[in-house]
Amino acid sequence: MLLSFHGACREVTGSNILLETDKAKILLDCGFFQGYKFAEERNYSPFAYIPSTIDAVVLCHAHLDHVGRLPKLVRDGFSGKIYSTAPTKELTYLVCEDNEKLMREESQRDNHAPLYTKKEIEEVMNLFTTISYNEKLEIVQGVSLTFENAGHILGSAVCIIEAENKKLVYTSDLGNTPSQLLDPPENITFADYVICESTYGGQIHEDATQRFKKLATILNSTIKNKGVLMIPTFAIERTQELLHDIDHFCTVENCEKPQFYLDSPLAEKVTRVFEKYPEYLNNVVRREHKDSDFFGKDLVKMTTTVDQSKSIREHSNPKVVIAGSGMMNGGRILFHLIDYIGDQKNTLLVIGYQAFGTLGRKLLDGEHKIRVLGRNLSVGAKIEAIGSYSAHADSIQIINWLNNISGLKKIFLVHGESDQQLALAKKIKMELGIFSEIPQMGESYVI
């Protein structure tokens, strides 16, 4: 077999791996590049392979950086099958639809053709075959696929490929535990090779048991200061966990104020998918919320239209605004930054990974002057972060998960910045005695 790496190489976006056997070509993920100055140029560039020659695509979960170039792949000639879990299929449609809208608006402003249209998204959806966890399926001749729960987002999967008497495991993104909503990642007991994510390969998350306490402190500070709490959030998983915790906060604090706003049409649609697939949530959540609202939506005002979003500024403080996008490289959160980032009474709470080059990363790194939608802004608001909201496993969790696997010959580290990958590779060598490759863009390996 031949593995070729065409994305998420020494960076955290653009996941795209080509697996070639004697009889088939299979893509693992087909993601969007985000954050970097030249991300748009890379998304528009031709694929490094001929899409029409690909037999199948395996999608492990529905984040944009793992599915965002699928419509382009179809536009450029791919017509094979796409395999995923049922929630991943539905979430992929929502994510690509939302991205198409943003790209269409951008292409009109900048006077160039969009990367793809709704037509290609519909064509993508017609190619899906969904399979459940623990279901083994021959996807092309001589190649079988099994999905196991990855614990990352709803329907996320670790994929196991078996071909030519070898077993290859791809984590895609491995979940952070414990999760309020999902079961922990399923352990794999044997593999010849693992392609492993490394987003937090050199870090240890803060204690998850302190998460609610920290969130409550920030919310109570917002109320006391009559300020605005801005929470840029990813529409999938982070928003739902946050809504779950807000429901708990309001129950404990008898929360009459502040007013909570969910200013993300995509997150609202995604939450409905969560409600549609309760079997993918953990037993605790299903038991606690049986026949009732999973996410305390009755406490949160949904602002679907642009006019509703604009009206938030007219309402008195204190208030909490939850809006996309999670890395602040687009979406409605930018308009709230313009309104509120300069005031010392306000707070920006970061609850997800911020890729290098994004506005979110700049704010976390302490920049006091930022540029948003053509405006120069001074940062007066407090910048806070809660790392345990991350959907990614940290270095200890990754090592513990890998330690369950016997027979490992080599590990390939993807989806992480170089410093995180080097730290994880060193830790893997010291604790597991296994050598890790850190592929560069376009590199291939015979396995």
N, C-alpha and C positions, 0 to 999 in steps of 0.2 A: 504493500500500500504506500501511497505517496500523500503526504500532508503538505499543503501550501497555505501560507498565512497572508491574508490580504486585508486585514483590518484589526483594530485593537492591539496593534503591535507596539509595545512600549508606550501605550496611551490607553485611555479608557473608553473610547468610542469607536464606532465603525466595525463592529464584530463581523467577521467574514472569513471562513476557513473552508478550503476545498480539499475533500478527501477523494482520492482516485484509487480504484481497484482495477483489476484486469478487465472488468466488465462494466464498470459504472463510474459516474462522477456525481458526487453528493456534496452539496453546500451545507455547512453548519452556520446558520444565521446569515442575515444580509442587512447589516445595520447602517445607520446614518452616522456620518462624522459630525461632531459638535464641538463648539468652543473655540477652536483654533482659528487664526486669521484666515487660513486657506481652506477651512472646512468646506465652504461652498464650492470652491474649485475642485476639491477632491470628490465631492458628491456628484458633480457633473461629469467628471472624467470617465472614460470608458473602463469597463471592468477588465481585469487582467486576464480573463478567460473569456471564451465565447459562450454567452448565456444559453444559446440554443443547444449546446452540447451537454448541458447539465441535466441529469436524469431526475434528481429529486432535491428538495430543500428541506432540511430539518430545522424547525424553529423551536427554541427552548423556552422563550418567554417573549412578552410583547412590548418591551421597552423600545423606544425609537432607535436607540443605538444598536439594536439587534434585529429590527424588522424594517427600518425606514427606507431602505433602497429596494425592497421587493417590487414595488410598481415599476421602478426603472428596469429591474431585471426582466420583467415581463415585457415591457416596452422594447427592450433590446433583443427579445427573441426567446426567452425561457417559456416553455409550455409543459413542463413536467409536473409532478405532484409535490404538494407542500404538506408536511406532516407536523402536527402539533396537538396539544390537548384542546378540548372544546373551549375553555375560557381564553386560552391564548389566541385562538382563531377570532373570537368576538372582539377581544381587546386590540388585536392587530388592525382590524377594520377601523376602530375608533381612533387609534393613534395615527394611522396613515391618513385618514380623513382630516384630522385636525392639522397634521403637517402640510397636507396639500393646500388647505385654506391659507395657512401662513405663507407658504411659498408662492401661491398665486398672487396674494397681496404684494409680496416683495417683488415679484417679477413685473407687476404693473408699475410699481414705483421706479424700478431700475431699468425698465424697458428691455426685458429679455424673456425668452421662453421659460415656462416653469419646468421643473425636473420631470414631473409627471402630472397626470390629470385624474379626475374621478373615474374615467373610463378604465385606466390601467388598474386602479384599486379594485374595481368590480371584477376585472379579469383575474386578479390575484385571488380574490375570494372564491372564485369558481374552481380553483385548483386544490383546495384544501381537502385533506383526509384527516379526521381527528381520531386519536386513540387515547385510551385511558392509561393511568399509571399502572405499571406492572404487566402491561399487555405486550407480548413479543410479536412483532410483525415483520415479515419479509417485505422490504420496501422496493428492492430491485433484486434481480437474480443474484443469489449468493450473499446478500447483505441483509441482516436483520437489525431491527431497531427496537429498543425498549426504553420507555420513559420512567424515571423515578422522581419522586417529589424533591424539588430543590429548595423549597422553603423560602424563596426569594420574593415572588409576588404571586398573585392568584394564578394557578395553573402552570407555574414555572416548573421546569423539568431539568434534571440531569439526564443526558442522553447516553445510552450505551449502544455502540455500534459493534456488531460481530461480523467479521468477514475474513476470509483467507486464514482461518484458524487463529485469529487474533481478536482481542477484545480492547476496544478504544472507548474511553469514557471522557465526555466533555461536560464540564460543570456549567457552561455558560456562566450565569451568576449564581453563586452559592449564598443561601440566606443567612441572615444574622439571627441568632437565637439568644434568649427566647423571643418569639414573636407573639404579639397580642392576638393575631388572627390566624396564623398558619402553624401547621405541624413542622418540626425541625426537619432539615434535609435527611433524606433516606441514606443510610450507610451502604456503600458498595464494598463487597468483600474480596473481589478479585478483578484485576485488570492488568493488561500488558502495558498500556500507555494511558496517561491522563493529560488532557488539556485543561488547565486549571486557571480560573480567574485570580487576580492578585490586587484588586482595587485597594484593599487595606492590608496588603501583605506585610507591611512593616509597622503596623499600628495595633493597639489594643483598645477596643471600645470602652467607654465609661460604663460603669455598673448600670445595667438596665433597670434594676430595682429603684434607682434614684431618678429615673426619667420623669415619673409623674410628679415627684416632689419638686424637681427643677421647673417643670412646666407650670405647676401651680404657683411657684414663686414669681415667675415671669408674668403670669396672668394677674396675680394679685398686685404686682407692682404697676402694671398697666392701669388697673382700676384705681389705685391710690393716686397715680399721677394724672388721671383723666387723660391718658394718652391713647395712642394707636399702636397696636401690635400687628406688624406685618409678618406673615408666614408664607414665603414662597415655597410651593410644594409640588411634588410630582403627582400627577393625576392618579397614578396607579400605586396602591399600597400605602404610600406615606400619608396621603389624604385620608384614607379610610382608617388607618391607625390613629391619626390625629383626631378625627371625629369621634372615634371610640373613646379616646382619653378625655376629650372635651365633655362627652356625655358623663363620664365618671366624675370629672371636676365639678360639673354643675350639680350632680347628685350630692356630692360631699359638701360643697360650699353653698348649697341652696341658691344657685346662681341666678340672680335677677339681672345682673349686668356684669360684664359688658355685652353689647350686641355682637353676635358672631355672624360673619358673612363668608359664604363659600362662593368666591367670584371666579368660577372655573366651570364652564359648560361641559368640558371634557371630563372633569372629575365627577360631576353629577351623573353623567352617562356611565362612567366606569363603576360608580357605586351601585348602579342598578344591575350591572353584570355580577358584582359580588353577591348581591341579593338573589340572583338567579341561580348561582352555583354554591349553595351553602355546604355541599358535600366536600368542597375543596378547602373549607375553613376548619379550624381545629374544634375538637369536641367541646372545649370550655365555652367558646363563643357561641356555638350552636345551642348549647344547653342554657346558657344565661339569657339568650335572646330568642328563645323558641317562640315562634308566632308573633314576634314584635320587631320593632325597628332595631336593626343591627348597629346603626351608627349615629343615633341621637339626632337625626335630621330635623326633628321638630324643634330643636334648639337653635338651628342654624338657618339663616335667611339665604336662600339660593338666589343669586343674581345672574340670570341667564342672558338677558339682552344687554347690549352696549349701554342703553339708557339706564337700565337698572344698575349697571356697574358704575356709571358716572354719578348716580344719585347717592352712592355711599358717602361721598365727601360732604353731603348736605346734612347727614345725621350727626348728632352730637357725640362727643367722646364720653367715656372710653368705648373703644370698639376693637374688634379683632378681625382682620381681613386675611383670609386664606386664599391665595391666588397662584396660578401658574405663570411662568414656568419655574420648575424647581431650581434651575441654575441661573435664572434671571437673564437668560439670553433671548428673551421674547416673552409674549403673553401679557396678560393684564396686570401682573405685578409691577411692570415698568411704570404704568400710570400712577399707581399708588406710591411708588418710590418718589416720583416727581412731587406728589402732594405732601409726603410725610417724612422723607429721609432727612430733611434739614432740621427737624425739631428735636431738641434734647429730651422732651417728654416721651418721645416715641421709641419703639424698639423694633429691630428686624431680627427675627428668629430663624436661623438656618437649621434645617433638619435632614438634609440629604447631601450626598457627595457633590462637590463643586469642581468640575474639570478645569484644568489649567487653561487660562485664556478667557474664562467666562466672567461676567460681571460679579456673580456670586463669589468666585474665588478671590477677586480683587477686594471685595468688601471684607471677606474673612481675613485676608492678609493685611487689613488695616488701612487701605487707601482712604484718604480724606476728601479727595476730589474725584468725582466720577462723571461720566457723560452718558446720559440716558435720552434716547430719541432726539438727539441733536441738541440737548440742553446740558449745560455744565452745572453740576450740583455739588454743594458742600454737604458732607456727611456729619450730621449732628446727632442723629439717633444712635442709641446703643446697639451694638451688634452682638448677638448671643448665638450660641450653637448648642444643640443637644445631639451628640454623636450616636447615642444608642437608638435613635430613630432610623439609622442607616439600615438599608435592606441587604447590605453585603456582610458576609462573614469577615471577622478580623483575623489576624495572623494565628492566634491560638486556635480559633475554631477551624481554620483551614487545615492546620497541622493535625489536629485531632481527627478531622474527617479523613484526611489522607492516610492516617495511621491505621485505619480499619482495612486498607486495601493490601492484599498480599499479591506477590508476583510482579510488582511494578518494575519495569525496566527503565523508564524515563518519564519525566514530567515536563510538559511544555507550559510556560507561564504566559498568559495573555491578559488583556483587559486590566492594565495597571501601568502607572508611570514608572519610569526606570528605577527610581530610588526604592519604591515599594517592592518591585520585582527582585531587585538585588538583595534586599533584606530578607524576603521570603525564601529565595533560592539558598541563601546562606543557612537559614534556619532549617530548611528541609534537609540539606546536606548534613548538618550537625545532628539533628534529631532522628532522621529517618534513614540517613546514609544513601540517599538517592540523588542523582545528578539532575539538575533542571536546565533545560534550554530556555532561552529568552529570545524568541524569534524576532527578526527585523522584518519590516514590510517586504513581502514578496519572496521570503525565504521558503525553501522546500526541504523536506526531510523524508527519507525512505524509512518506513517502520515495518 
